[in-house]
Amino acid sequence: MNRPSARSSKSRTPSRNATTHAYPRSARLGETLREVLADELVRIDDERLEFVTITRVDVDPEMNRGIVHFDSLSGEDGDDPIIAAFTDHRKRLQSAIGKQVRAKKTPILSFRPDDVIRSAERIEKILRENPSPSREATVNEDNYVQKKIFLDEPGLDDLETDDAVFDSDVDISGEA
């Protein structure tokens, strides 16, 4: 006797309450923590933290530790006092996270200057100090670099610019 196959009670499709996200839980949590910490930073009355911006928070998958990355107008010279101020207010910041974020755990926070922003600033400074070579060379349609000739450059006074020199009927391809 053939019996109909028993179906599992578990559905293979996500339930209505389940949500899918485009990026991982730790990234979403890091962004939420950054917002909570930025709000709390405004409430802290400490002049060492006056011009500090929290750029991102990296949280480990188990949510045990969180690294708070910051930047300030004082640059690298002001990092030590800022880290000391964050350390002094760490418990208050963790308490704010515990109150505002629905999570099983509150990560233990550590504080570091944001090296990504500092590296970008160094690269920008180098690019400003060393102008682009685009004035001297361009890439043509065939991806060959061609040196530009500017008539205002020294030593080019004797260069002939007569239209006859640039005759379009001349075959330069070498084909007969």
KOLMILUM-126649 format. One line per field, with one value per residue: residue number from 1; residue in three letters; chain; x, y, z of N, C-alpha, C in turn. Coordinates in steps of 0.05 Angstrom, whole numbers, always signed. Example, Ala and Ser with C-alpha at 12.3 -4.5 7.8 and 13.67 -1.06 7.14 Angstrom:
<recs>
nr 1;2 $
rest ALA;SER $
kette A;A $
n.X +264;+257 $
n.Y -114;-45 $
n.Z +156;+142 $
ca.X +246;+273 $
ca.Y -90;-21 $
ca.Z +156;+143 $
c.X +264;+258 $
c.Y -66;+1 $
c.Z +156;+157 $
</recs>
This chain:
<recs>
nr 1;2;3;4;5;6;7;8;9;10;11;12;13;14;15;16;17;18;19;20;21;22;23;24;25;26;27;28;29;30;31;32;33;34;35;36;37;38;39;40;41;42;43;44;45;46;47;48;49;50;51;52;53;54;55;56;57;58;59;60;61;62;63;64;65;66;67;68;69;70;71;72;73;74;75;76;77;78;79;80;81;82;83;84;85;86;87;88;89;90;91;92;93;94;95;96;97;98;99;100;101;102;103;104;105;106;107;108;109;110;111;112;113;114;115;116;117;118;119;120;121;122;123;124;125;126;127;128;129;130;131;132;133;134;135;136;137;138;139;140;141;142;143;144;145;146;147;148;149;150;151;152;153;154;155;156;157;158;159;160;161;162;163;164;165;166;167;168;169;170;171;172;173;174;175;176 $
rest MET;ASN;ARG;PRO;SER;ALA;ARG;SER;SER;LYS;SER;ARG;THR;PRO;SER;ARG;ASN;ALA;THR;THR;HIS;ALA;TYR;PRO;ARG;SER;ALA;ARG;LEU;GLY;GLU;THR;LEU;ARG;GLU;VAL;LEU;ALA;ASP;GLU;LEU;VAL;ARG;ILE;ASP;ASP;GLU;ARG;LEU;GLU;PHE;VAL;THR;ILE;THR;ARG;VAL;ASP;VAL;ASP;PRO;GLU;MET;ASN;ARG;GLY;ILE;VAL;HIS;PHE;ASP;SER;LEU;SER;GLY;GLU;ASP;GLY;ASP;ASP;PRO;ILE;ILE;ALA;ALA;PHE;THR;ASP;HIS;ARG;LYS;ARG;LEU;GLN;SER;ALA;ILE;GLY;LYS;GLN;VAL;ARG;ALA;LYS;LYS;THR;PRO;ILE;LEU;SER;PHE;ARG;PRO;ASP;ASP;VAL;ILE;ARG;SER;ALA;GLU;ARG;ILE;GLU;LYS;ILE;LEU;ARG;GLU;ASN;PRO;SER;PRO;SER;ARG;GLU;ALA;THR;VAL;ASN;GLU;ASP;ASN;TYR;VAL;GLN;LYS;LYS;ILE;PHE;LEU;ASP;GLU;PRO;GLY;LEU;ASP;ASP;LEU;GLU;THR;ASP;ASP;ALA;VAL;PHE;ASP;SER;ASP;VAL;ASP;ILE;SER;GLY;GLU;ALA $
kette A;A;A;A;A;A;A;A;A;A;A;A;A;A;A;A;A;A;A;A;A;A;A;A;A;A;A;A;A;A;A;A;A;A;A;A;A;A;A;A;A;A;A;A;A;A;A;A;A;A;A;A;A;A;A;A;A;A;A;A;A;A;A;A;A;A;A;A;A;A;A;A;A;A;A;A;A;A;A;A;A;A;A;A;A;A;A;A;A;A;A;A;A;A;A;A;A;A;A;A;A;A;A;A;A;A;A;A;A;A;A;A;A;A;A;A;A;A;A;A;A;A;A;A;A;A;A;A;A;A;A;A;A;A;A;A;A;A;A;A;A;A;A;A;A;A;A;A;A;A;A;A;A;A;A;A;A;A;A;A;A;A;A;A;A;A;A;A;A;A;A;A;A;A;A;A $
n.X +17;+12;+34;+22;+76;+106;+107;+155;+149;+176;+187;+219;+225;+237;+206;+151;+167;+221;+279;+319;+385;+429;+481;+529;+511;+546;+566;+519;+507;+553;+546;+499;+519;+557;+524;+496;+540;+559;+516;+517;+567;+561;+533;+570;+610;+667;+725;+767;+743;+718;+723;+717;+704;+667;+683;+676;+653;+680;+657;+666;+644;+620;+604;+634;+675;+688;+715;+726;+733;+761;+766;+798;+801;+850;+888;+942;+972;+936;+917;+931;+910;+856;+845;+854;+812;+767;+775;+767;+712;+690;+657;+609;+595;+589;+546;+506;+501;+482;+431;+405;+410;+381;+405;+438;+487;+534;+586;+655;+689;+743;+789;+812;+852;+828;+858;+849;+826;+868;+908;+885;+886;+942;+954;+925;+953;+1003;+989;+973;+1020;+1052;+1042;+997;+1019;+991;+991;+1035;+1032;+988;+939;+925;+872;+888;+912;+965;+1017;+1025;+1068;+1053;+1060;+1075;+1069;+1086;+1129;+1198;+1250;+1221;+1213;+1229;+1198;+1159;+1095;+1063;+1007;+1015;+1052;+1023;+994;+936;+931;+975;+1002;+1017;+1020;+1052;+1036;+1027 $
n.Y -24;+42;+98;+167;+212;+236;+303;+349;+390;+436;+492;+508;+559;+626;+651;+696;+733;+732;+767;+787;+810;+855;+861;+837;+818;+838;+884;+915;+920;+948;+997;+1015;+1019;+1059;+1103;+1107;+1116;+1165;+1199;+1197;+1218;+1272;+1287;+1282;+1320;+1338;+1369;+1347;+1314;+1346;+1360;+1311;+1257;+1199;+1150;+1097;+1032;+972;+907;+845;+779;+750;+790;+806;+843;+911;+955;+1022;+1070;+1133;+1202;+1266;+1339;+1354;+1320;+1272;+1288;+1297;+1248;+1215;+1243;+1241;+1186;+1174;+1203;+1176;+1127;+1140;+1150;+1103;+1064;+1092;+1100;+1046;+1033;+1065;+1041;+991;+1006;+1027;+992;+934;+877;+815;+819;+869;+898;+901;+959;+987;+1038;+1071;+1111;+1129;+1099;+1095;+1143;+1178;+1157;+1168;+1224;+1232;+1213;+1249;+1296;+1285;+1281;+1334;+1362;+1341;+1353;+1328;+1288;+1296;+1340;+1336;+1288;+1247;+1196;+1164;+1142;+1090;+1072;+1089;+1127;+1194;+1249;+1314;+1375;+1439;+1503;+1545;+1529;+1533;+1535;+1518;+1554;+1554;+1517;+1495;+1515;+1516;+1506;+1476;+1438;+1400;+1368;+1336;+1299;+1267;+1203;+1168;+1117;+1080;+1045;+1027 $
n.Z +0;-18;+15;+25;+21;+79;+99;+121;+178;+179;+141;+79;+61;+82;+142;+153;+192;+191;+169;+115;+104;+71;+88;+138;+206;+246;+222;+217;+271;+288;+262;+288;+340;+332;+323;+372;+407;+386;+397;+453;+462;+452;+497;+538;+581;+569;+554;+526;+489;+454;+397;+370;+328;+318;+276;+259;+284;+300;+310;+341;+318;+361;+394;+437;+441;+421;+376;+376;+328;+318;+298;+300;+302;+322;+304;+299;+343;+384;+400;+446;+494;+479;+477;+530;+553;+530;+554;+608;+606;+590;+616;+622;+568;+552;+584;+562;+513;+529;+548;+503;+459;+435;+454;+471;+496;+518;+484;+504;+502;+464;+443;+386;+341;+276;+225;+171;+154;+166;+132;+82;+85;+84;+33;+1;+13;-9;-63;-72;-64;-105;-168;-218;-272;-318;-349;-380;-408;-445;-456;-516;-562;-574;-528;-523;-495;-503;-510;-492;-527;-511;-534;-505;-476;-457;-507;-550;-589;-641;-666;-719;-736;-779;-821;-866;-854;-827;-863;-884;-924;-928;-925;-870;-852;-876;-913;-981 $
ca.X +0;+28;+25;+32;+100;+101;+122;+167;+134;+193;+186;+245;+225;+238;+180;+145;+181;+250;+287;+345;+400;+450;+508;+528;+501;+567;+567;+495;+510;+574;+534;+482;+536;+569;+503;+492;+563;+560;+496;+526;+591;+551;+524;+593;+622;+696;+737;+785;+727;+702;+723;+722;+683;+669;+680;+664;+657;+683;+648;+671;+618;+608;+597;+649;+693;+682;+737;+715;+752;+754;+784;+794;+814;+877;+906;+957;+982;+916;+907;+935;+890;+829;+843;+851;+784;+749;+779;+753;+683;+683;+634;+585;+589;+579;+520;+488;+497;+464;+404;+393;+411;+370;+424;+443;+512;+545;+614;+675;+699;+770;+789;+836;+848;+821;+881;+840;+824;+896;+922;+873;+897;+970;+954;+916;+974;+1023;+979;+973;+1048;+1064;+1020;+992;+1034;+972;+997;+1057;+1027;+961;+936;+907;+852;+900;+925;+993;+1022;+1037;+1077;+1041;+1079;+1063;+1084;+1097;+1152;+1224;+1264;+1203;+1208;+1235;+1179;+1142;+1067;+1049;+987;+1025;+1066;+1003;+977;+920;+932;+1000;+998;+1039;+1017;+1073;+1024;+1029 $
ca.Y +0;+67;+120;+193;+219;+255;+327;+360;+413;+459;+503;+516;+588;+642;+658;+725;+749;+732;+788;+783;+835;+855;+860;+820;+828;+854;+910;+929;+927;+969;+1023;+1023;+1028;+1085;+1124;+1110;+1129;+1193;+1213;+1199;+1235;+1299;+1292;+1282;+1346;+1335;+1385;+1331;+1301;+1367;+1359;+1283;+1244;+1170;+1144;+1070;+1014;+944;+889;+817;+764;+742;+814;+809;+867;+930;+975;+1047;+1086;+1161;+1222;+1292;+1361;+1358;+1302;+1252;+1300;+1296;+1221;+1205;+1254;+1231;+1158;+1175;+1212;+1154;+1106;+1150;+1150;+1077;+1051;+1108;+1094;+1019;+1034;+1077;+1020;+971;+1017;+1034;+971;+908;+855;+799;+827;+895;+893;+916;+979;+998;+1062;+1074;+1131;+1117;+1099;+1098;+1172;+1189;+1149;+1184;+1251;+1232;+1210;+1274;+1315;+1278;+1289;+1363;+1371;+1331;+1355;+1307;+1290;+1296;+1363;+1329;+1264;+1238;+1170;+1167;+1122;+1064;+1069;+1097;+1152;+1214;+1273;+1339;+1396;+1465;+1523;+1565;+1517;+1543;+1518;+1510;+1578;+1548;+1496;+1505;+1509;+1522;+1486;+1459;+1416;+1381;+1362;+1312;+1280;+1252;+1177;+1162;+1090;+1063;+1028;+1039 $
ca.Z +0;-20;+33;+16;+36;+101;+95;+145;+188;+174;+114;+69;+56;+107;+152;+149;+211;+185;+151;+103;+103;+51;+100;+162;+232;+260;+209;+225;+299;+289;+254;+310;+363;+325;+327;+401;+419;+377;+413;+481;+462;+454;+525;+556;+584;+572;+533;+509;+469;+441;+368;+363;+312;+318;+248;+256;+307;+291;+331;+334;+314;+386;+407;+462;+439;+401;+372;+368;+313;+319;+286;+312;+289;+333;+289;+314;+368;+405;+404;+473;+512;+471;+485;+559;+559;+524;+575;+632;+602;+577;+630;+615;+541;+551;+596;+542;+493;+542;+551;+478;+439;+443;+448;+495;+508;+511;+480;+518;+483;+463;+427;+368;+320;+250;+207;+144;+148;+167;+107;+61;+87;+75;+4;-10;+16;-28;-89;-74;-66;-130;-187;-237;-297;-341;-366;-398;-424;-447;-468;-539;-565;-575;-502;-524;-481;-521;-496;-503;-533;-507;-549;-487;-462;-467;-526;-572;-605;-669;-676;-741;-732;-804;-828;-888;-841;-818;-886;-878;-947;-927;-913;-851;-843;-887;-933;-1008 $
c.X +18;+16;+36;+56;+94;+119;+132;+151;+150;+192;+214;+247;+225;+210;+175;+160;+211;+256;+315;+359;+422;+478;+506;+519;+521;+569;+543;+497;+531;+563;+515;+498;+549;+549;+498;+515;+566;+540;+506;+551;+583;+543;+547;+606;+652;+709;+756;+770;+711;+701;+730;+698;+688;+663;+668;+669;+658;+676;+655;+644;+604;+598;+610;+665;+684;+705;+724;+737;+743;+774;+778;+808;+843;+897;+919;+967;+962;+905;+909;+914;+862;+825;+839;+823;+764;+751;+765;+723;+673;+658;+608;+576;+577;+551;+499;+482;+477;+435;+390;+392;+400;+389;+429;+467;+518;+575;+632;+689;+729;+770;+815;+830;+843;+844;+873;+838;+852;+911;+911;+883;+926;+971;+945;+938;+996;+1014;+978;+1001;+1061;+1042;+1020;+1009;+1017;+977;+1018;+1051;+998;+961;+916;+888;+863;+916;+956;+996;+1036;+1045;+1065;+1063;+1065;+1081;+1096;+1121;+1178;+1236;+1246;+1197;+1211;+1217;+1161;+1113;+1050;+1030;+996;+1040;+1047;+983;+962;+921;+957;+994;+1022;+1038;+1038;+1062;+1024;+1001 $
c.Y +25;+88;+146;+200;+240;+280;+337;+385;+439;+468;+511;+546;+603;+650;+688;+743;+751;+754;+780;+810;+832;+855;+847;+834;+845;+882;+927;+938;+949;+996;+1033;+1033;+1055;+1108;+1129;+1124;+1158;+1210;+1218;+1217;+1265;+1307;+1293;+1309;+1343;+1349;+1370;+1317;+1321;+1364;+1331;+1272;+1214;+1162;+1116;+1054;+986;+926;+861;+801;+756;+765;+817;+835;+885;+950;+1000;+1063;+1114;+1178;+1249;+1314;+1365;+1339;+1282;+1262;+1297;+1268;+1211;+1217;+1244;+1202;+1156;+1183;+1190;+1132;+1114;+1147;+1123;+1064;+1066;+1102;+1065;+1017;+1045;+1056;+999;+980;+1020;+1012;+945;+886;+840;+808;+856;+891;+911;+934;+984;+1019;+1064;+1097;+1117;+1120;+1103;+1127;+1185;+1182;+1164;+1212;+1253;+1230;+1236;+1295;+1310;+1286;+1319;+1374;+1363;+1332;+1332;+1310;+1292;+1320;+1356;+1305;+1258;+1210;+1173;+1143;+1093;+1057;+1073;+1124;+1171;+1238;+1297;+1359;+1422;+1486;+1544;+1554;+1529;+1524;+1509;+1533;+1572;+1527;+1508;+1497;+1515;+1500;+1467;+1435;+1393;+1374;+1336;+1291;+1263;+1225;+1170;+1133;+1072;+1044;+1042;+1044 $
c.Z +0;-2;+22;+34;+57;+96;+122;+153;+184;+145;+105;+62;+82;+116;+148;+168;+206;+165;+140;+100;+83;+63;+128;+187;+246;+248;+217;+254;+303;+282;+276;+334;+357;+330;+356;+414;+411;+392;+441;+483;+464;+483;+545;+557;+590;+549;+516;+487;+452;+410;+358;+348;+313;+289;+243;+281;+295;+315;+322;+332;+340;+403;+435;+463;+417;+400;+361;+354;+313;+304;+300;+297;+299;+320;+308;+341;+391;+412;+433;+493;+505;+480;+516;+567;+553;+545;+601;+630;+590;+590;+623;+587;+538;+563;+577;+520;+504;+544;+524;+457;+450;+435;+474;+510;+501;+508;+497;+497;+486;+442;+411;+348;+293;+231;+178;+136;+148;+141;+83;+61;+77;+44;-10;-9;-4;-56;-93;-78;-92;-151;-207;-262;-322;-359;-387;-415;-423;-459;-492;-540;-564;-549;-504;-511;-501;-504;-509;-507;-529;-519;-530;-471;-474;-486;-550;-590;-635;-681;-696;-736;-757;-811;-850;-877;-834;-840;-882;-901;-946;-913;-896;-841;-854;-908;-960;-1020 $
</recs>
